Amino acid sequence: MSQRIGHFFLVVIFLGMIAGIIGQWYLSVGFDPRDPAWWQWLAAAISHPAGLPDEMLMPAVYTVIAGTALMVVVGVLLARARNDTVAGSRKGNELHGSARWATLKDIRKARLLRKAGDSVVVGAIRTWRGKIKVLRHKGPEHVLVWAATRTGKGVSLIVETLLTWVHSSLTLDIKGENYTKTAGWLKFFGIRVEKFEPAAISGSSRFNPLAEIRIDTERDIGDCQNIAQMIIDPDGKGMHDYWRQEGYGWLSVVLLHVLYKTRKEENRVACFDDVNTFLSGISTVKPPADALEAARPGASAEDRDDQMSAQDNFVKILEAMAEYEHGLKHVNTEVRRGANSLAIKAPQERSGVHSNAKTQLTVFADPIIARNTSTSDFRLSDLMNGDRPMALYLVVSPADKDRLRPLIRIMLNLFLRRQTESLAASYKHPLLLMLDELAALGKMEVLEESLAFMAGYGIRAYMIFQNVEQLHKCYGKDESLMANSKVRIAFTPNKLETAKLISDMSGRTTIVQKRRSQSGKSGQMSGSNSDNIQETSRPLLTADECMRLPVIDTEGKKAQPGDSLIFVAGIPPIHGTQNLYFLDKELNRRTQMPPPEMEHSPVHRNMPSATENTHEAA
């Protein structure tokens, strides 16, 4: 509505009020506005203590009330018209940004006020009564968290999610704290619990990644190549260097050869210790630097003889590999190709390729790790296709995370590729991929590639980083993890780049400022005042304000939760709080249940290869 039309309507309403009053008076008492005597009588009646008779007073009151209401409506429309932009499509208080915090209505719209069961905890809000309401996300979309160390991600998000999740889960558990607090309840609830802690002397389930290779199928070569890639490239930075590329090809062939050779000769599934032993059998091969030293003109005859003997030994092993009957034509062809490819290389180059492959398997020389990877007490397919839901905890101590990184990467790689390789999703139990301290694994390309479609296979990821810098360091500035996460959660950051990103994600809002100015000479009583309304833009939450948000405090008499920021696609950001599990009697009771002891199952001591799972080999 334009201001001119609005003013016209105000005048019309005012005149209509007068006409309506006079018209009702004419009908009730015969008031004639053309007769001056009636006006004289009206003036006298108004000034008289008795006032107007009811026949005239009540119609006048009702008409004034109705007319005033109409004038108020027109006035509101006029105020909105003044607040509009030139285009008339945006309010003045949204001219420079319309960002705001989510209301309870927005949260209900996002369907975050759900009961526990098949949903994950994304935060909490405090009602006007001071009661905390937990926010849960039920959809298949993924969750991304930025939470610095000791900011409460475990006690407010991870533990409660695992305690209330009723399906299968795979948890990356650095230090094993989540296993200690949640495994007891899950076991009591009827969920199968397995803990794989490769460096544990006792108390760990065993898992042999090579048992997941589908031998006797055309997928065996691809499975070996995937495992070899995880070993040769433990950080996920790519195999740009020549020695890594050649070492990858050599190791994948060795894996294939050792698998079939061990099964044929020993009737069991090979493990990494077997592969390491096989590669160590070529131990007389000298590294390139020593080989050059032995080949120099001044070298002793003994050194030259040793070098020639090492070369002959290596060539004989390669010839034996190429001639070995593995039982399948495509396996024979691949092993022969790999062995011959290495045999035609110069001795120094051959030694370098071999050393690169062997060095990456050094971790399996540890007898504890060799024992825990010698056989399998569970299969990765049990997670989503077992008789009942299964919770698998991958526990790695901070001291061992670097050397065990390839092993954990192999497990995740095998699981994700195996579960998403067929066009049709086939699973009994949905799975929660709880990846705490995900950066410890380096760049997981299979995760980044699968994130866009693995929700359709029943897998939802809950990925936790300390800050955005850590995310970019692993996955680069053009990472897709954030784009594929519908829910993003942030606790008080301690890095400026993270704070700036959170500020940008919160958006900008418009601040309306009213200023009054006075004109006239100083000292004069008279003058004129004018009000000036100005709209200015500012972030809904500045980076500085973001870094000063309250953090969890457990030092006082009563623990105080920190603030959290929850970004859900489709609604304004939520300024929430943390729900600390130990302040909830039921959740705290569940965490007190002792975790189950892992026992080696003799049933799986000689587990067959993965080909027994027909849905996997299809």
N, C-alpha and C positions, 0 to 999 in steps of 0.2 A: 504494500500500500504506500503510495506517495504521500508526502506531507500535505500537499495541496488538497488532495481528495480527503485526507483525514480531517483537516480543518473544516472542510465543507460538511462532512458528516457530523461533526461536533455542533456546528451551527444548526443543522437540520434537527438534530436530537433535542437541542435546547428549545427551538421554536415548537417542535412537536410536543414537548412537555407542556408548554403554555397552552397550546391549542387543545391538548387532551384534557387539561384541568378545566378550561372554560367550557368545553363540550360537555363534560360530565356534570358541571354545575347547571348548565342549561337544561339538561334532562332531569336533574333532581329537584331544583328549586326555581327553574325558569330564568336563570341569570341571563341578561341580555347585554352583551358587551357594547352594543351601539347606544345604550341609554346611559347618560352621565350619572343618573340617580343611583344606578346599581354600583357604580364605582365609588360614589360617595358613601354608600352604605357599606361596601366592602372595606374601605379604609377605617370607618368607625368600628366595624365588627372586629377587625384585626387588633385595633388599639384597646378594645373593651376587655376588661378582665375575664369575661366569660369566653372570649374568643369566638371562632367560627363554629357554627352548628356542625354536628357530626355528619350531616348529609353533604356538607362541603369539605370538611376537614379530611375524612378518610379517603375519598377519591384523590384529593391533592397529595396526601402522603404516599399512597401506592404509586401514583404516577411519577412522583419525584424519585422514589426508590428505583423504579424500573428504568427511568431515564438516566439516573446516575450510574447504574450498572452498565448500561450501554456505553456511556461516555468513558467509563473505566476501560472497557474492552477496546474501544477505539484508541484510547490513550496508550495502552500496551502495544497495540499494533503500530502506532506511530513511533514509540520508543524503539521497537525492533527495526522499523524502517530506517531510523536514524543510525542504527548500529550496523546496518548492512554495508557491504562494500559497493563499489560502483556497479559491479556485475549483479549485485543483489543475491548472490548464491552462497555467501559465507557471512557468518556473524562477525561483528567487530571484535569480539573477544576470542575469535579464532583466526583472525587475519594473518597473524605471524606464526601460527602453529596451534594445533588442537589437541596436543598430547595431554593426557590426564591419567590418574591412577584408576585402576579398575574398581568398580563397585561390587557389592554382593550380587547385584543383578547380572553383571558381566561374568562373574565367577559361575553363577548358575547356568548362564548361557553356554559356557565352556564345559559344563558338566563335570566340574572338578569336585563337587561335594558328593562323593560316592562312598559306598561301604567298602571295607577291606575284602580281599579275596583274589580277584584277577586284575587288580589295578596296582600301580606303583605310586609311592609317596613322592610328591613334588614340592611339598612345603606345607604351610599352615597360615591361617589368618586369625586375628584376635577380634572377637565381636565387641560390640559396645558394652556388653556386660563383663568383658574381660575373659570370656571363655574361648579356648583355642579350638578351632575347627581345622581338621587335617584335610589337605587338598590332595586328591588322588587322580591320576590319569589312567583311564581304562583303555583307550584306543591303542591300535598297533604301532603308532608312531614312536619314534625314538626320543630319548631325553639326553641333553648335554648339560653338564654341570661344570662351573668354574668355582672352585673352592680351595683356598690356600690351606696349607698345613695348619692343623689345630683350630679350624674355624667351625667345626661341628658337623661336617658332612656325614661322618659315620654315625654319630649319635642321633642325628635328626633325619637322615634320609636312608642310608644304606641298611642299617640294622632293622628299622621298622618295615622297610620294604621287604626284606628277606623273611622277616617273622610273619608277615601277613600274605605273602605270595603263596598260592596253593598249587602252582604248577612246577615244571622243571626249571632249574636255574644253573647257570655256569658262572661262577664268581672268581674273578682275579683278586686274590686276597693277599696282598703284601703284608707280611708280619703275622697273618693268621688270626687277627682279632675278630673278624666277622665270623669265622668258623667257630671260634670259642663261644661267641654270644648267641649264635642262631642255630647251629647244627643240632643241639640237644632237643630243641622244640620241634624242628622239622622231623627228626627221627621219631619223636613221640607222636607227631601228627600223622605219621604213616608214609612219609616221603623217604625214599632210599637216599642215603647220604654217603658220599665218597670224598675223601681228602687225598689229593695227590701232592705230596711234598717231596720232591726228588732228592733233596739233600738231607732228609731226616733219617737218622739211624734206625728209628722205629716209629710206629704209629702212622705210617703212610700206606695208602693203597698203591698198588703197582700198575704201571701202564707202559706198554711197549708200542710206540708209534708205528713200528714196522708191521705190527699185526693188523693195522688198518689198511695196509696196501692190498689191493684186490688182485692177488695172484690168480693165475689161470683164467684171466679175462684180458680183454684188450685195453683195460684201464691201468694195468700194472705199470707200464712205462710212464704214463702221466703222473701217477701217484708218486713214483720214485723221483721224478723231476721236481715235483712240488716240495717234497721233503728236502731234497738236495739244495734247492734254492733257499729255503729257510735257514739251512746250516751255513751255507757259504756267504749269505747276505744277512747276518744277524740283526742289523740295524734297519733294514728296509730302505737303504739309501740307493740301491741299484748296483748292478754288477757292471760298472763302466770300465773296470780295469781288466786287461787281457788275462792275467793270471786267475782272476776270480771266474771269468767266463769259462776258461778251459777247465779249471778245477771243478766247477759246477757240472760240466758235461762228464768228466771222469768219475765224480762221486755218484752221479745218478746211475751210471753203468755199473759201478761196483755194488751199489745197493741192490740192483736187479739181479746181478750174478750171485751175490751172497745169499739172497732170499731163496732162490731156487736151489742152489747148491746145498744149503743147510737143510732144507726140507727133504731133498732127495737122499742125502747121506746120513742125516741124523734124525729125520722124521719129526722135526719141530720147527717152530717159527723163529727165524733169526731175529736178533736184536742189535742195538747199536754197538754193544760190546763185541759181537761177532764181526761187524764191519770194521771196527777199530783194530781188532786182532788181525784181520786180513790185510789191511793197509800197513800195519806194523810189520807184517811178514816181508815187506819190501824195504826193510830198515837199512839194508846195506847200501842203498842208493845214496850217493853223496849229494848234498845240496849244491846249487849252481856255483857258489863261491868256492867251495872245496873242490868241486870238479875242475874248475879252471886252474886252481892251484896244482892239482895233480897232473894236469895236462901241460903245464909250462915246461919249457925245454930243460930247466935245471932240476926238475922233480926227480925223486928217487925212483928206481925201478919198482920198489915195493908199493909206492903210492900209485904208480901207473897200473900195476897189476891189480890192486884193490879196486881201482876205478873201473877197469875193464871187467872184473868179476862182477861188480855191482850192476853194470850195464847188461851183462849177459844174464844175470839173475832176473832183472826186471823184464827183459825181452822174453825169457822163458815163461814167466808168470803171465804175460800178455798173450803169448801163444797158447798157453793152457786154457786161459779164459775163452779165447776165440774158438778153440776146438771142443769145449765142454758141451755136452748134450743136456740142455736145460729142460727139454720135454715139450717145448712149444716153439714153433717156427719163428714167430715174430720176436720172441725173446732171444733166440739164438742169433738172429739177424742183428738185433740192437747191440748185444754184447760184443759180437764179432766186429761190428762197425766201430764201437768205442775203443776196443782193444787195438785194432789195426790203426785207428787214427792216432793213438798215442805212440804206437810202436814206430811209426815213420818219422816222428819228431826227432830232433837232435837230442843227444843224451842229456845235455844241460837243461834244455827246455822241458824235456820229459820229466826230469827230476823236480823242476820248479812247479809244474802242474800237479804232480803227485803230492809234493809237500804242502801245497795250498789246500788240497782236499783233506789231507791227514791232520793238519794243524787244527782245523775247525772241530775235529772229533776228540780233542784232548780231554774235554770235560768228562767223557764217558770212560776215561781211565780211572776216575774216582770210583772205588769199589762200592761206595754207598749208592751213587747214582746208577752205576751199572746194575746193581741188584734191584733197585726200584724201577728200572726200565727193562728188566729181563723178561717179564711176562706181563699179562694184563689181568687185573681183577674186575675190570669193567670195560665196556666198549663205548665209544662215542655215540653210536647209534642208540644206546640205552637211554640217552638223555631225552629224546623226543619220541622214541618208539618202543620203550621198555614196557613191562607189564604195569608199572606204576611210575609216577613222577620221580625224578632223580635230581638231587642237588649235588653238583660237583664243585669242590673248592680247589683252586689251583693256588697253593700256598708256597710263597718264596720269601725267604728272609732278605732284608735289604743288603746283607753282605754277599748273598749269592745271586742277586737278580741279574747282574751283568753276565756271569758265566752260564746261567740257566735260561737266559733270554731265548736262545734258539729253540730250546725244547718246548717252552711255553708257546712260542710263535708257531711251531709245528702243530701243536694240538689245536690251536684256534684255526689255523689255516686248513687243516684236515676237516675239522668240524664244519666250518662255513662252506667250503667248497663242496663237500659231500652232501650237505643238506640242501644246497641251492642249485645243484647241477642239472636236475631234471626240470622239465617245463611244468609238470603237475606237482603241486605241493602234497606231500604224504607224511603225516605225523599224527601221533596220538595225543601228545602233550605240547602245548605252547611252551616256549622257552624264554626266560629272561637272561640276557647277557649282561651281567653286572661287572663292568670293567672299571674298577677303582685303580687310580694311578696308571691309566692307560699309556701314558708317555713312557713308562718303564719298558714297554715292549718295542719302542721305536715305531717306525711307520709300518702299519699293517695295511698293505695295499688291498688285500682281499676284503678287509673290513670296509674300507672306503668305497670299493667297487660294489660291494654287496648291499650297502646301507640303503640304497634307493629302492631295492626290491625285496630284501629279505623279510620285511614285515609280512609279505604275502605268503611266506613259508612258515609263519608262526613264530618268528624270532624278533624280539624287540630289544634294542640296545639301550643301556643306561651307562653313558660314557662320562668319566670324571677326569678332569684336568685341574691342575693347580691354578692356571691362569691362561689367558689367550696367547701369551708369548710361548708357552710350552706347546700349545696346540699348533701354532704356526711353525715352531722349530721342527716338529715331527712331520707335519703334513703340508707345510708351505702356506703362503698367503692365499693361494687359490684353493684351499681345502674345501671339501664338500660335506664335511661332517656337520657343520653348523647349518648349512642349507637343508640338510635332510633330517634335522631334528625339530619337531614341532614344538617341543617344550625345552626352554633353556633356563637354567637356574644359576643365579650368581649370589655368592656370599660376599661379605666385605672384602674387596681386593686390596692387595698391598703392592700392586704394580700399576703404574700410571697408564700404560697402554690398555690394560684390561679395564680400568676405570673409565677411560675415554670411550672405549667401545660400548660399555654399559650405558654411559650417558647418551651416546648416539642412538642406541637401541631404544632408550626411553622416549626419545623425541623432544620436540620443542613445543612450548606452550606460549600463549599470549597473555601478558600482564597488562591490565587496564589501569592506568594512573589518572587521577583527577587532580588538576592543579587550579588554584584560584588566584587571579591577579586583580589588583585594585588600581584604578586610575584616578587622577585628581591631584591637586597640589598638597604638599605636606602641611599638616596642621588644620586643613579644612575638614569640617564634619561631613560635607557632602562629597560625593564621588560615586563612581560606578564600579561594581564588581563583575568579573567575568570568569566563568568556569571553562577550563580547557581539558578535554579528555584525550589522553594519548595512549595508544596501544604500542607496547614494546615486546620484543621476543626474548625469551630466555630458555635454556634447557629445563626440562621437567626435573632433572637431577644432574647437577654439574659433576664433573670428575672429582672435584674436591669434596663435595657432599657425599659422593659415593664411597670415597675412601674413609669417611668419618662415620659411616653407618655403625650402629651398635654391633659388637661382636659377642659371641658366647662367653659367659663368665661363670666359671665353676669354682672360683676361689672363695666366694662368700659363703654365708650360712645357707643360702638357697641358690641353686644354680639359676642363672638368668639366660634365657635364649637370646641369640642374636637376630638381626634382621636378615631377610632374604628377599631377593628380587626374582620374580617368576615371569617369564615371557612366554605367552602361549599365542600361537598364530590365531588371529581373528579377533582378539580382544585387547584392551589396553593393558599395560604392564601391571602386575600385582605387587604391591609393597606389603610383603608378608612377614611372618616370623618363623622361628624354628620350633618344632615340636620335639622336645628331648625325650627319648624313650624312657629314661630312668625316672622321669617325673610321672609316668603313667604306670600305675600299679600292675596292670595285666601284662604290659610289655616287659616291664622289669622282671616280673615273675618268670616269664618265658626265657629271658636271657640267663637266669640262674640255673637252668637245667644243664647238667654236664654234657659235653659233646660225646658222641659215641667213639669207642675205640675201633680203629681200623684193623681188621684181621685179614691176613692173606688167605684167599679162598683156594683150596686145592683143586676145585672144580675147573678153574681156568688156567691151571699150570701149563697145559699144552693146548692153548686155545687155537682153533683153526683160523685160517685167514678170513679176511672180510668178505670173501665170496659167498659165505653162508647166508648173508643178508641179500635176498633176491631183489629187494627194492633198491638196494644200493648198486647192484651190478647191472641193473636195467639201463 
